[in-house]
Amino acid sequence: MRFALATLLLVLGTAHAQEATFQLVSPDLVPGQAIALKQVYNGFGCTGGNVSPALSWRNPPAGTRSFALLMYDPDAPTGSGWWHWVVWNIPANVLSLPARAGDPAAALLPKGVMQGNTDFGTARYGGPCPPPGDKPHRYYFRLHALKVEKLDLPANATAAFVGFNVLANSLGTAELMAIYSR
């Protein structure tokens, strides 16, 4: 009887722990699947819509005071990967970003949220655009729950500098990975 009760409590505790996992989801991206042309970069030979995907998250770690979102391609043939989107100072009470939030002209980011320069050289979303014929590249959308309300970084901070500060203040990370090739 004790064994059965202990097993039941373990199963219930595991189910609850799975429900409480910090998660990042998108209606525009299927984990591990190809990114749609709507999200692909428009330039460098790519002809996509360059629309940042809608993203939402749940169950951030206790103590979260803000979020940062980093989109990165580790497969870019640069020796250091490619930064596609760098966003920080997302307030802790914000649990989603709408599609096109990465376009400064759309003004869809909450007040005070910063977008840093990507490896395209602009402070906005820059979608996938791997070299033609290359293997499928992995695009990681990583949302970091931060223990600070604000990262006091200059608007022109490099993605690496933002990443350093994000990792130094991260309480946890939710990740979504999709692929793209052409």
C-alpha positions, 0 to 999 in steps of 0.5 A: 500500500505504501509503495502504491501511494508513493508511486501515485505521489511521484506520478502526480508530482512529475505531472505537475512539474511538467505543467510548470515548465517554462515554455516558449510557443508560437502559432507561426513556428513548429518546433523542429520544422521548416520556418515559413517564407513569411518569417524568412529574410527579404534580402541577401538573395532571400525573398521572404516577408521578414515578419517576426513570428508571434511568440508566447510563454508561460510558467516563468521561474519565480523571481522573474523581473524581465525577459530577453529574447535572442534568435540565433543560427549556430550553423551560419558559415561565419565561425561565430554563428549569426544573430537574427533578433536581439530583444531585452527589457521585456517587462515581467508582466508581458507573456507574448509578442505579436507577429511583426513585433520585430519591425520598429515601424509597427511599434508593437513592442511594449514601452522600454523594450530594446532591440539590438543590432543583429548581424544584418546590422539593423536593430530589428528582426532579421529572418533566416537566409542561409546560403543556397544549397547549405544544409538546413540551419537551426534557428533558436529562439531563446527566451531568458527570464531575468532576475533584473528589471532592466539591463542597462545597455546602450542601444547599439550594444552588440549581440554578444554583449547583450548575450553576456549580460543576459546569461549573467542575469538569467534565471531560466531559459525557454527555447523553440528551435525551427529550421530553414534551408534554400 
